[in-house]
Amino acid sequence: MEKNEKPFLIHESEVTYRFDGISGPKYLMRGPRADIGLVVLTPGEDFQTHYHRTIEEDFYTLEGNVDLYIKGEFFATLKPGVLCHVPPLHPHYLVNRGTLPWKALFVKAAYDPKDKVNIEWLPGDPVTAVQ
């Protein structure tokens, strides 16, 4: 435990989403041991393929649906009530092909704000680009 660490409360309205304030991720907590936040993808919106070297990432869908690709292959459509665990070294891509916004809680642990590698890959591209 950090020496000066104290309990706190935060309401999601106190933080803005990364993409124009209405979508993308927004962090409710950054470290010292995990990142916790919300992510929204509007219909037609996607989130760039990326992976983490040591961090595991979990998504718990609250609203809407999103298609998830892992290692260049379709993995699942994430729906409300579904938790998806993505281990380290698993490139993942999210796209909202539905008609409603997708909203999920995400948790990334262990905390390392520099542990993200972006990949230029979209469905239909060669799988070798994400391995």
ChimeraX attribute file (.defattr): number of C-alpha atoms within 10 A of each C-alpha:
attribute: neighborCount
match mode: 1-to-1
recipient: residues
	/A:1	7
	/A:2	7
	/A:3	5
	/A:4	5
	/A:5	8
	/A:6	7
	/A:7	4
	/A:8	6
	/A:9	7
	/A:10	9
	/A:11	7
	/A:12	13
	/A:13	8
	/A:14	7
	/A:15	14
	/A:16	17
	/A:17	18
	/A:18	14
	/A:19	12
	/A:20	8
	/A:21	11
	/A:22	14
	/A:23	19
	/A:24	19
	/A:25	22
	/A:26	21
	/A:27	18
	/A:28	19
	/A:29	15
	/A:30	14
	/A:31	13
	/A:32	13
	/A:33	14
	/A:34	17
	/A:35	19
	/A:36	20
	/A:37	19
	/A:38	23
	/A:39	22
	/A:40	27
	/A:41	26
	/A:42	20
	/A:43	17
	/A:44	13
	/A:45	18
	/A:46	19
	/A:47	16
	/A:48	16
	/A:49	23
	/A:50	20
	/A:51	25
	/A:52	21
	/A:53	15
	/A:54	15
	/A:55	21
	/A:56	19
	/A:57	21
	/A:58	18
	/A:59	20
	/A:60	20
	/A:61	23
	/A:62	19
	/A:63	17
	/A:64	20
	/A:65	23
	/A:66	30
	/A:67	18
	/A:68	20
	/A:69	20
	/A:70	19
	/A:71	20
	/A:72	23
	/A:73	15
	/A:74	14
	/A:75	13
	/A:76	12
	/A:77	15
	/A:78	23
	/A:79	18
	/A:80	15
	/A:81	11
	/A:82	12
	/A:83	16
	/A:84	15
	/A:85	13
	/A:86	18
	/A:87	15
	/A:88	15
	/A:89	17
	/A:90	20
	/A:91	26
	/A:92	24
	/A:93	25
	/A:94	21
	/A:95	23
	/A:96	23
	/A:97	18
	/A:98	16
	/A:99	11
	/A:100	15
	/A:101	19
	/A:102	26
	/A:103	24
	/A:104	27
	/A:105	20
	/A:106	22
	/A:107	21
	/A:108	22
	/A:109	17
	/A:110	16
	/A:111	18
	/A:112	18
	/A:113	12
	/A:114	8
	/A:115	13
	/A:116	15
	/A:117	12
	/A:118	13
	/A:119	16
	/A:120	10
	/A:121	20
	/A:122	18
	/A:123	13
	/A:124	8
	/A:125	11
	/A:126	11
	/A:127	13
	/A:128	9
	/A:129	13
	/A:130	21
	/A:131	12
